[in-house]
Amino acid sequence: MASMEEQVKLLVALQDLDLMMKEVNDADTSSEMKQMGFKLDGMAELHKARANLAKRIRPQLLNRYERLSKSYGRAVVPVTSNLCLGCFVTLPTSYPSLKQKDSFLTCQNCGRILYFP
């Protein structure tokens, strides 16, 4: 199984796919994209890619991602200047050193999964 850092990268890719599919399924956004000349076929490929990506993620992490996505939309957020970019709360100074362990980090305030770009 991939390291936790790789798992979080897979989650970011999964989140990007989910957001793309959501935009295509949104009536207002999809009609606007069609007017701009974008072709919006290929949903089957997106669903297939999502399923393949989800298989590579640890079940515990995937379940947490799914729950957080329902609550927040964006379940995986970056940390910049010791700020969670989901809720903009300053994280404890120990967080950057904790990323070396083989576990994923979550914001103590909002619970989102964190990554350090």
Number of C-alpha atoms within 10 A of each C-alpha: 8 11 12 19 17 12 19 24 16 17 23 20 16 22 21 14 17 17 14 14 17 13 14 17 14 11 11 10 13 17 15 11 15 12 10 9 9 11 10 13 9 9 13 9 10 15 14 11 13 18 12 12 15 16 10 14 21 15 11 8 16 18 12 14 21 13 12 18 16 10 10 13 14 18 23 25 20 16 21 14 9 17 15 25 17 20 13 14 14 16 18 11 9 9 16 14 8 12 16 11 11 10 14 17 19 18 22 13 13 15 17 25 25 21 20 16 8
